[in-house]
């Protein structure tokens, strides 16, 4: 009878969560938003007060502040989550008695992408073998498989998942608590990122901002400056070039004087050495790929194109060339 009662209570709580609402208590702590990406990710984890009597396992928290670090959280599944435009993620383990709960929360590039990832995983749960007690709603689901309890939830730009080491009554009774806590504290969106090239606003997708700085997809900037582009798969090189008949506009140099844009710029994935008209330069961060685009730190434009670079982390404004 106790087991049946707990199971019914879990179902009722899940229905309540599926409806898009969650019970709130004025005494619950309101955790502040973080001033840095690492603090913001920490604040996405359930607090000990929210999931009491469960407690955070010491030294179990793992951060991925940018796509290049997602393997720390997702291991061999990293490629899958990169494809679904996960920008950053955090994972931790909680314990109560002899039961552990592994929690992972991903920060997705947009609410639409987060919902698509949730929908994909929800459908996968439907088709998975050895799944029992599957409960599915619009923004949360859970199921039992081989003696463990699995769940996921989505809200705005967050996709959270949980794995509990047992599917017993205690784990089932804690599940709604974890699901609600995992997505309750949706981060307030930071100031929108803006890129200004020669005093003109240039729109780009998915800039990557971390505690150390910013990386941007570089092709839109070269496109704006009138370059053609070529990707060499064999050598993992991105080449940007201007044809001889193309006009080469003057660009403010680092010292305030005008400098002609080079005819060709080459960078290579995972290699800090680049070339501007065959003159070598070294980047602070090696170029990398994310969602099929080549990303680089803004010093590329200073070293390859002699453009002034100004990055304001407070306003999230990046200025090139002026």
C-alpha positions as CSV (number, residue, x, y, z in Angstrom):
1,X,0.0,0.0,0.0
2,X,2.8,2.4,0.8
3,X,4.5,1.7,-2.5
4,X,1.3,2.3,-4.4
5,X,0.6,5.5,-2.5
6,X,4.0,6.9,-3.3
7,X,3.6,5.9,-6.9
8,X,0.3,7.7,-7.2
9,X,1.7,10.8,-5.5
10,X,4.6,10.9,-8.0
11,X,2.1,10.7,-10.8
12,X,0.1,13.5,-9.4
13,X,3.2,15.6,-8.9
14,X,4.3,14.9,-12.4
15,X,1.0,16.0,-13.8
16,X,1.3,19.2,-11.8
17,X,4.7,19.8,-13.3
18,X,3.6,18.9,-16.8
19,X,1.0,21.6,-16.6
20,X,3.8,24.1,-16.6
21,X,3.5,25.2,-13.0
22,X,5.4,24.3,-9.8
23,X,4.5,24.8,-6.2
24,X,6.5,27.7,-4.5
25,X,7.2,28.4,-1.0
26,X,8.0,31.9,0.3
27,X,10.6,30.4,2.6
28,X,12.6,28.8,-0.2
29,X,15.9,30.5,-0.9
30,X,16.1,32.7,-4.0
31,X,19.6,32.1,-5.5
32,X,21.1,35.1,-7.2
33,X,22.2,35.1,-10.8
34,X,25.9,34.6,-11.3
35,X,28.3,37.3,-12.4
36,X,30.4,34.9,-14.5
37,X,29.5,31.8,-16.6
38,X,30.8,29.4,-13.9
39,X,28.7,31.1,-11.2
40,X,25.7,31.1,-13.6
41,X,26.1,27.3,-14.2
42,X,26.5,26.6,-10.5
43,X,23.2,28.4,-9.8
44,X,21.4,26.0,-12.2
45,X,22.0,23.1,-9.9
46,X,19.4,22.3,-7.2
47,X,20.4,23.7,-3.8
48,X,20.5,21.4,-0.8
49,X,17.5,23.3,0.6
50,X,15.5,22.6,-2.6
51,X,16.1,18.8,-2.6
52,X,16.5,18.2,1.2
53,X,17.2,15.6,2.6
54,X,19.4,14.9,-0.5
55,X,22.9,16.5,-0.3
56,X,25.4,17.4,-2.9
57,X,28.3,14.9,-3.1
58,X,31.6,16.8,-2.4
59,X,33.8,17.4,-5.4
60,X,31.2,15.9,-7.8
61,X,30.4,19.0,-9.8
62,X,31.8,19.2,-13.3
63,X,31.6,22.3,-15.6
64,X,31.7,22.7,-19.3
65,X,31.9,26.5,-19.8
66,X,32.1,26.3,-23.6
67,X,31.4,23.7,-26.4
68,X,35.1,22.7,-26.4
69,X,34.8,21.5,-22.8
70,X,31.5,19.5,-23.2
71,X,33.4,16.2,-23.1
72,X,34.0,16.8,-19.4
73,X,30.2,16.5,-18.8
74,X,29.0,14.2,-21.5
75,X,32.0,11.9,-22.2
76,X,31.6,9.8,-25.3
77,X,28.2,11.4,-26.0
78,X,29.8,14.8,-26.5
79,X,29.3,14.8,-30.3
80,X,25.5,14.3,-29.9
81,X,25.1,17.3,-27.6
82,X,27.3,19.6,-29.6
83,X,25.1,18.8,-32.6
84,X,22.1,19.9,-30.5
85,X,23.8,23.3,-29.9
86,X,24.5,22.8,-26.2
87,X,26.7,25.8,-25.4
88,X,27.6,24.9,-21.8
89,X,26.6,22.4,-19.1
90,X,27.0,21.4,-15.5
91,X,26.7,18.0,-13.8
92,X,26.7,16.9,-10.2
93,X,25.7,14.0,-7.9
94,X,23.4,14.1,-4.9
95,X,23.1,11.4,-2.3
96,X,20.4,10.3,0.3
97,X,21.0,7.2,2.3
98,X,22.5,4.7,-0.2
99,X,20.8,6.3,-3.3
100,X,22.6,8.6,-5.7
101,X,21.1,11.0,-8.2
102,X,23.2,12.2,-11.2
103,X,21.9,15.6,-12.4
104,X,23.0,17.3,-15.6
105,X,21.7,20.7,-16.8
106,X,22.5,22.0,-20.3
107,X,22.3,25.6,-21.4
108,X,21.1,25.6,-25.0
109,X,21.6,28.3,-27.6
110,X,17.9,29.1,-27.9
111,X,14.5,27.9,-26.4
112,X,13.7,26.4,-29.8
113,X,16.8,24.2,-29.8
114,X,16.2,23.2,-26.2
115,X,12.7,22.1,-27.0
116,X,13.9,20.2,-30.1
117,X,16.5,18.3,-27.9
118,X,13.8,17.5,-25.3
119,X,11.4,16.2,-28.0
120,X,14.1,14.0,-29.5
121,X,15.0,12.5,-26.2
122,X,11.3,12.0,-25.3
123,X,10.8,10.1,-28.5
124,X,13.9,8.0,-27.9
125,X,12.5,7.0,-24.5
126,X,9.4,5.8,-26.2
127,X,11.4,3.6,-28.5
128,X,14.0,2.3,-26.0
129,X,14.0,-1.3,-25.1
130,X,13.3,-2.5,-21.5
131,X,11.6,0.8,-20.5
132,X,8.7,0.5,-18.1
133,X,6.4,2.9,-16.3
134,X,7.0,5.6,-19.0
135,X,5.3,8.9,-18.1
136,X,5.4,11.7,-20.7
137,X,4.3,15.3,-20.6
138,X,4.9,18.4,-22.6
139,X,7.9,19.5,-20.7
140,X,8.9,16.6,-18.5
141,X,9.1,12.8,-18.6
142,X,10.4,9.9,-16.6
143,X,10.8,6.1,-16.9
144,X,12.3,3.0,-15.3
145,X,14.9,0.9,-17.0
146,X,16.9,-2.0,-15.6
147,X,16.3,-1.0,-12.0
148,X,17.1,2.7,-12.4
149,X,15.0,5.8,-12.7
150,X,15.6,8.3,-15.5
151,X,13.9,11.7,-16.1
152,X,14.3,14.9,-18.1
153,X,12.7,18.3,-18.2
154,X,12.9,21.4,-20.4
155,X,12.2,25.1,-19.8
156,X,13.2,28.0,-22.0
157,X,16.9,27.5,-22.7
158,X,17.5,24.7,-20.2
159,X,17.4,21.0,-20.7
160,X,17.9,19.0,-17.5
161,X,18.2,15.2,-17.0
162,X,18.5,12.9,-14.0
163,X,19.5,9.4,-13.4
164,X,18.7,7.8,-10.0
165,X,20.6,4.7,-9.0
166,X,17.4,2.8,-8.0
167,X,13.7,2.9,-9.0
168,X,12.5,2.2,-5.5
169,X,9.8,4.2,-3.5
170,X,12.3,6.7,-2.1
171,X,13.7,7.6,-5.5
172,X,10.2,7.9,-7.0
173,X,9.1,10.2,-4.2
174,X,12.2,12.5,-4.8
175,X,11.8,12.6,-8.5
176,X,9.2,15.5,-8.7
177,X,11.4,17.5,-6.3
178,X,14.5,17.1,-8.5
179,X,12.6,17.8,-11.7
180,X,11.1,21.0,-10.3
181,X,14.4,22.2,-8.8
182,X,16.4,21.4,-12.0
183,X,14.4,23.9,-14.1
184,X,13.0,26.3,-11.5
185,X,15.9,28.8,-11.7
186,X,15.9,29.7,-15.4
187,X,18.8,32.1,-15.7
188,X,18.0,35.7,-16.6
189,X,19.2,36.3,-20.1
190,X,22.5,38.4,-20.1
191,X,22.7,41.6,-22.1
192,X,22.5,40.7,-25.8
193,X,25.9,40.3,-27.5
194,X,26.6,42.9,-30.3
195,X,29.4,42.9,-32.9
196,X,30.4,46.2,-34.5
197,X,32.7,46.2,-37.5
198,X,33.9,49.6,-38.6
199,X,31.0,51.2,-36.6
200,X,28.4,49.0,-38.3
201,X,26.3,46.4,-36.5
202,X,27.0,42.9,-37.9
203,X,24.7,40.0,-36.9
204,X,26.2,36.7,-36.0
205,X,24.8,33.5,-34.5
206,X,25.9,31.9,-31.2
207,X,28.9,34.0,-29.9
208,X,30.6,32.0,-27.2
209,X,31.3,34.0,-24.0
210,X,33.3,32.6,-21.1
211,X,35.2,33.9,-18.1
212,X,38.3,34.2,-20.2
213,X,36.8,36.2,-23.1
214,X,34.8,35.7,-26.3
215,X,35.0,33.6,-29.5
216,X,32.9,34.3,-32.6
217,X,32.3,32.6,-36.0
218,X,34.7,34.4,-38.2
219,X,33.2,33.9,-41.7
220,X,30.4,36.6,-41.2
221,X,33.1,39.2,-40.5
222,X,35.2,38.3,-43.5
223,X,32.0,38.2,-45.6
224,X,31.2,41.7,-44.4
225,X,34.7,42.9,-45.3
226,X,34.3,41.6,-48.9
227,X,36.3,38.3,-48.7
228,X,35.5,35.1,-50.4
229,X,36.0,31.9,-48.3
230,X,37.3,28.4,-48.9
231,X,37.3,25.4,-46.5
232,X,40.0,22.8,-47.1
233,X,38.8,19.6,-45.4
234,X,42.1,17.7,-45.8
235,X,44.2,20.2,-43.9
236,X,41.3,21.7,-41.7
237,X,42.2,25.2,-43.0
238,X,39.9,28.1,-43.5
239,X,41.1,30.5,-46.3
240,X,39.7,34.0,-46.8
241,X,40.8,35.8,-50.0
242,X,40.1,38.9,-52.1
243,X,40.2,38.7,-55.9
244,X,42.6,41.2,-57.6
245,X,39.7,43.2,-59.1
246,X,38.0,43.5,-55.7
247,X,38.2,46.9,-54.0
248,X,40.3,46.8,-50.9
249,X,38.9,49.2,-48.3
250,X,41.1,51.0,-45.9
251,X,40.8,49.8,-42.3
252,X,41.9,51.7,-39.2
253,X,45.1,50.1,-37.9
254,X,46.1,49.6,-34.3
255,X,47.9,52.9,-34.3
256,X,45.0,54.9,-35.8
257,X,46.4,55.0,-39.3
258,X,44.8,53.4,-42.3
259,X,46.0,50.0,-43.5
260,X,45.0,48.0,-46.6
261,X,43.3,44.7,-46.0
262,X,45.5,41.7,-46.9
263,X,44.7,39.7,-50.0
264,X,44.6,36.4,-48.1
265,X,44.2,35.1,-44.5
266,X,44.6,31.5,-43.5
267,X,43.9,29.8,-40.2
268,X,44.0,26.1,-39.3
269,X,41.8,24.3,-36.7
270,X,43.6,23.6,-33.4
271,X,46.7,25.6,-34.6
272,X,47.5,29.0,-33.1
273,X,49.7,29.9,-36.1
274,X,48.0,31.7,-38.9
275,X,49.1,33.6,-42.0
276,X,48.2,37.1,-43.4
277,X,49.6,37.5,-47.0
278,X,52.1,34.7,-46.0
279,X,53.2,36.7,-43.0
280,X,52.9,34.4,-39.8
281,X,51.0,35.5,-36.7
282,X,50.2,33.7,-33.5
283,X,46.7,33.7,-31.9
284,X,45.8,33.7,-28.2
285,X,43.5,30.7,-28.8
286,X,43.6,28.2,-31.6
287,X,40.6,28.3,-34.0
288,X,38.0,25.5,-33.4
289,X,34.7,24.4,-35.0
290,X,31.2,24.5,-33.5
291,X,28.0,23.7,-35.3
292,X,29.9,23.6,-38.6
293,X,31.4,27.1,-38.2
294,X,35.0,28.2,-37.6
295,X,35.4,30.1,-34.4
296,X,38.3,32.2,-33.2
297,X,39.2,34.8,-30.6
298,X,38.9,38.5,-31.8
299,X,42.7,39.0,-31.8
300,X,42.6,37.3,-35.2
301,X,41.3,40.6,-36.7
302,X,44.0,42.6,-34.9
303,X,46.9,40.4,-36.0
304,X,45.7,39.4,-39.5
305,X,43.9,42.6,-40.5
306,X,45.5,45.3,-38.3
307,X,42.1,46.2,-36.9
308,X,41.6,47.7,-33.4
309,X,39.8,45.2,-31.1
310,X,37.7,46.3,-28.1
311,X,35.7,43.8,-26.0
312,X,33.5,45.0,-23.1
313,X,32.4,42.0,-21.0
314,X,29.9,44.2,-19.1
315,X,28.0,45.4,-22.1
316,X,28.9,42.3,-24.2
317,X,29.9,44.6,-27.0
318,X,32.7,43.6,-29.4
319,X,34.1,46.4,-31.7
320,X,36.5,45.7,-34.6
321,X,38.3,48.4,-36.6
322,X,37.0,51.6,-35.0
